[in-house]
Amino acid sequence: MKKRYPGIVMLFCHLSFTLSVHSQSSPDASAMQALRANLGNPINLEWSDPDPCNLNLVHCLNNHRVDKININSKNLTGSLHPELKNLSELTILEVSTNQLIGPIPSLAGLSLLQQLDFSHNNFSCIPPDFFTGLMSLQSIRLDYNQFSSWEIPESLKDASNLENFLATGANISGTILDFFRADKFPGLIHLHFGYE
């Protein structure tokens, strides 16, 4: 007659389930690996784990989706990868005070984005469709970048919840005051321009 060990079987099933939950990979792994590669996989970020939810300065939701990236002041070089637009749960992206170059990639369609900080870098341009679908955007900082002369795109009107638009030393041209009317941006608090 065979002996049965129900307790051991239950324990094995529990361990098996626990391991599968913890090893679940994030749908954002590909985009984050592309970002890391474009930044040159810098040692000071300590981004060696393939799971973005285990990365320093990155926050994930319970569903293993990246919602916050804060890599300010890390002496980063390289550029931002276009795959950032695939981080569909992203709410905060802060990359200020580095030495990042190239265009800021389009983040069109990231409807949960609330805060963006690209200030104090060496970005060259911002795409016309950048703000398309950014309905939750409250704050964007573009100060002190090496942008080619550009006009504020019509797509910014999608960001009707905008409170802060900071673009000192960002080489903006064209008509500005008519664009930021109270009926288009009723919650606007800070609007900064200049060429310091």
N, C-alpha and C positions, 0 to 999 in steps of 0.2 A: 504494500500500500504506500502510495506517494505521500510525502509530507507536504503540506501547503504552508506558505509563509505570506499571508495576505498583507501583513504590515510592511514587509520588505518590498513587495510588489508596489504597494501604494507609495512608499518612500521613493522608489525608483521612478515612478510616473511623475511624482511631484518634482524631483530633481530634473528630470528630463524636460518638463514644461518650463521650469525656472530657467534652465540654461538656454532654451530656445527663445524665451522672451528677452533675456539679456543680450543674446547674440544677434537680435534682430537689427538689420542694417537700416540706416536712414535713407529715405528716397533722395535726400539732398547730398549724398556722399559724392556723386560725380561732380556736381557744381563746386563743392568745397575743395575737392582734389584739384580741379582746374584752377581755382583761385590760388591755392597753395603753390601750384606749379608756376603760375604767372608772377607770383611774388618771389620766386626763387627758393621756395622752401626754407625760409630764414630760420636759423637756429633760435633766435630770440623769441619766436612765437611758440616754440615747443610743440609744433603740429606734426607729430609722428604717427598718431593713431589714425587708421583709416575711417573710423567712425567719427563724423563731425561732432556728435554729441559729447564726445570725450575730449574735445579740443579746448585748450586754454582760450579765454576771451570770447567763446561762442556759447550761446545758450539755446537749448532745445525745448520744445514743448513735450508733453507726455506722449505724443504720437510720433516722436523721433524726427520732427521737422524743425529746422533751424529757424529761430525767430529773432535772434539778436547777434550781431557781430560788432565788437568794439575793439578795433586794433589801432587806436590813436597812439601817436608818439612812440612808435616802435622802430624808427629808423628804417622803414621799409622802402625798397626800390621795386622796380617792375611795374606792372599794370594790373588793372582789374579785368577779370575775364568776362566775356559776354554771357557766359552761363549763369551769372548771378541772377539773371531774369527768371531762372527756373526755381529760385527759392521762393515759392509761392506763399509761404507763411511768414516771410520776413517782415518785421515791424521796425527794426532799428538797424541802420548800417552807418558806422562811424569809422572813418579812415583818416582823420585829420592829422596834420603835423607829421607827415612822412615825406618821401621823395618820389611819389608815384607819378608816372608819366602816361602819355597816350590819351585817347579819348575816354571820357566817362561812358561806360556802356549803357545802352538803353535799359531802363527798368520798367518799361511800359507794361501795364497790366498787373503790376503788383499792388493790388487794391488794399492790402493791409498795411502797407508802409506808412509809418508815422513820422520818423525822424531820419534825416540824411545829413551827414557831415563830411564834405569833401574838401574842406578848407585847408589852406597852407600845404599845398602840394604843387605839382608841376603838370597838371592835366592840361591837355591841348584844346579840347572842344567838348561840347555836350550835344547829343543828337536832338533834332527837332521833335521827335516823338517821345522824348524822355519822360514827360509827365503824363502821357496818355494813360488814363485809367487809374491814376494815383489818387483815388477819391478820399483816402484817409490821411493823406500827407498833411502834417501840421507844421513841420519845420525843415528848412533846407539851408545849409551853409555852403557857399561856394567861394568864400573870401580867399583872395591871394592865390590865384592860380595863373598859369601862363596861357589862358585861353586866347585863341584867335578871336578877333572882333565878332560878336554874335548878338543876335536880338533874342529877347525873351519869346519863346515859341508859344503859339496859340494853344498848344497842348497843356500849358500850365492852368488853363481855365478848368480843367478836370479836377484840379486840387482845390476845390472850393472851401475846404476846411482849413486852408493855410493860415497860420498865425505868424510865422517868422520866415522872411525871405531875406537872407543876408548875403550880399554879393559885393562887398567892398574890394576893389582891386581885381575885379573879375572881367574887365574889358567889355562890358555890355554897351551896346549902341542902340540907336533907334528910339522910338517914343516909349516912355516908361510910365509917366504919371497917368495917362488915360487908361493904361492897361490895368492898374491896380485900383479900380473903382470899388467903392464900398458895396455896391450891389453884386459884384462878382466875388469879392472876398470879404464877407461881413465880419469875420473873426480876426482879420489881420491886425497884429499888434506892432510888430517890428518890421520895418522895411529899410534896409541899409544899402546904399550905393556909394561910390566914391572911387577915387583913383590915388589913394595914398601910397 
